[in-house]
């Protein structure tokens, strides 16, 4: 950043400060990851200077010959990864992508069936404070209290009773695989559109570590960061008969010109996901998550659904005499970033819930193996059990620094 060092030291110092925080800390926020240097170089390219409202070959601005090639390349690579019939690579983020899906397929007031937020769903899946809950009539399914899992027969019962126009399958804090085929069968039974939000698990699907909804569902959205390890952004995939409506909903319906530098970075990330080593990465993400869950359960923590099939887990910390908010704060002190999380049927309030959500995508990108991951789980246990002991927390922090130095962020193996 030679030029920035000569023009704006204040911003450069903040960037360097954040880079050091990332280098010296363990990232366990399930929705975060480390983009490659190649992805970040595309984001910092001259493509950020261009306006390109419209689509490939149909722009409202001149000078888009190269941009058309960039977007076409991103589309081609995405289709190779997911086997989708159509993809729009322009959405700027996950929630706007979901808004475009609703806008393309249903009307305000139409009924949608989705997973309840405090049972693992997402704000854009119908929460009352979100646009989705304000504009559409969401009815929601839950996980079972005893198992922490979705009972598909219960989903079917709700669908038959409520007759939704759309059935949404997806989550931000659910650690088990979804039965895409069963969702589709239920939707067909009630005549509903199927919409899958795979923002959290797209990389695991791309890496062939878990099943894809693309063969079954009408529409599939995902962010391009998280497990997919690309830039902040999103895409919408769909069956060909929804293509025109989806494209129109994205532009001009929801947004103006796409961010062409981000489109290029998506193309880079898709290219990386097509490499054989990405499948190894996806497999290791799940192995690390399962090792962490087992280690924490052995230490006396309650993991919702008693384990994980994917990259994340929700940990009930109340057995350790601490709240989710306090656990997040204490773990920050020792250099472990997490996010507080409600648990199903949580008696506590969302800003100070009973749990924390943990994920292994970022540490796996960094090169952490199962042994390293278990050391991190030990550090989590020690920090939470000694949350009032400043001397002990300082010692744990030193151990985290040592582990981070062993696995530098942009080592040649992971960058």
Buried (B, 14 or more C-beta within 10 A) or exposed (E): EEEEEEEEEEEBEEEEEEEEEBBBBBBBBBBBBBBBEBBBEBBEBEBEEBBBBBBBEEBEEEEBEBBBEBBBBBBEBBBBBBEBBBBBBBBBBBBBBBBBBBBBBBEEEBBBBBBBBBBBBBBBBBBEEBBBBEBBBBBBBBBEEEEBBBEBEEBBEBBEEBEBBBBBBBBBBBBBEBBBEBBBBBBEEBEBBBBBBBBBBBBBBBBEBBBBBBEBBBBBBBBBBBBBBBBBBBBBBBBEEBBEBBBBBBBEBBBEBBBBBBBBBBBBBBBBBBEEEBBEBBBBBBBBBBBBBBBBBEBEBBBBBBBBBBBBBBBBBBEBEBBBBBBBBBBEBBBBBBBBBBBBEBEBEEEEBBBBBBBBBBBBBBBBBBEBBBBBBBBBBBBBBBBEEEEBBEEBBEBBBEBBEEBBBBEEEBB
